Amino acid sequence: MPPRGRAIRCKSGSGAFSQSASPGFPLLSLTRSATTILQYCIVLTTDNAPITYSQLTIHHSQSSISPLVENNKIKVAHVIRVFSYGGAEVLLREIFASRTFQQQVISDLFILDHKKLGLLPQVEGNIRKAYYYRITTVKFLLEYIKFLRHIAKGDYDIVHMHLPVAGWMGIVAKLFTGKKTKFIYSEHNLVTHYSKYNYNLSGLTYSYFDAVIYVSHEVGEVIKEQQKGRFFKTKKAVTILNGIDTEKFNNSNKLEQRNDKLTVGLVARFRPQKRVDRWAEVAAEVKKLSDKFSFLMVGDGPSDNLLRERMAELGLKENVDIQLPGQQTDTFAQYKQIDIFLLTSDFEGLPLALLEAMSCGCVPVVSDVGGIRQLDFDGFGYKFHTFNAKGIAMQIVEYLDKDKWACEGKKSRQFVEQNFSLHKQVEEILDLYREMLR
């Protein structure tokens, strides 16, 4: 395992996904005395020689500046809880890969974990440095101080935080950066579905962000409903819809690839909100109705054991192919195998995996929750308001009609092409950066 609190320079190699969970964190009380202690401790550092870990070369944070640096670029610190497979994490990877973003931004990545780094090799050459911290260990306070110190000494124009833990832990760095550094937070989910501590800590810290990005209209509407006094109060809020690279996720030969069986699939992190137990129940009902279906699930996470237990109960162990993210480096290859993308979530922001699957021509069969509600499936796909495994299975079986499946798959891709461009999302993020720095 690599040493903690260091900067990582990507050299070569392909990425892999890793399991993710979201344990709780101690809350650092920002009283006057605690602030004084942090101001004193912020000067602490470690001095370690470079070592090699996997296919990454890891350097101490004082390492020389990368050739990426240009004086006219915006210097941004991106903070995220983990960097393994998940919607927000994959989206960040795609933004880093955008040529437009690279031309205008110097990106450093701060990961508040030392294990879940599966996507890190995939941002090779697209960021300047990456840091990780052993925040979930008994050395929490020292690791947290190192994180704050790196942000404070980085002289960033923007600190961009993604997801709640990164938000309420990252905003403390504002005490040490001065007014010139702007703090932006991206909200990817419906806050009413967060755990109690994430909900409350997010609500208390929102007013300190210089701007908040909502990834869907539904996410923004929920925030407005929760606002009371300073709780979830925003200085500036903008909606920037998630986008994907439709050229990258383009399976133009999908119709020719279809065989006698249809594959019902899911690519996701198996969080409780995904309700993978319900996914298994639908698969069991489909299996009862027809033997012309196969099932593929790509992911892992906290609900992995629940999924396997439920499949065993339903007699599906031999019927569902579960592929762990650690064994996968290319989600496009998985979408090419999927004909029907089944999502049974209790709540969602605007799921990136769904947009990627649709861009690849997969027909969506999804729960009508969160940001999915804003997606107007006109003449394609199926959204269910209440969960009924048998009813959903009957809808899926209808796609054995090859013409129906082909037509709706084509419409799915057209919908994403017209409405969810990664280029548009990147341009809107850059516009916000420039506006905040005026």
Secondary structure, DSSP 8 states (H G I E B T S, - for coil): ---SS-EEEE-S-------------------HHHHHHHHHHTT-------EEETTEEEE-TT----TT--TTSEEEEEEES--SSSHHHHHHHHHHH-HHHHHHEEEEEEES-SS--TTGGGGTTT-SEEEE--TTSTTHHHHHHHHHHHHHHTT-SEEEEESHHHHHHHGGGHHHH-TTSEEEEEE-S-GGGS-HHHHHHHHHHGGG-SEEEESSHHHHHHHHHH-BTTBT--SSEEE----B-TTTS--TTHHHH--SSEEEEEES---GGG-HHHHHHHHHHHHHH-SSEEEEEE--STTHHHHHHHHHHHT-TTTEEEE-GGG-S-HHHHHTT-SEEEE--S--SS-HHHHHHHHTT-EEEEE--GGGGG---SSS-EEESS--HHHHHHHHHGGGSHHHHHHHHHHHHHHHHHH-BHHHHHHHHHHHHHHHT-
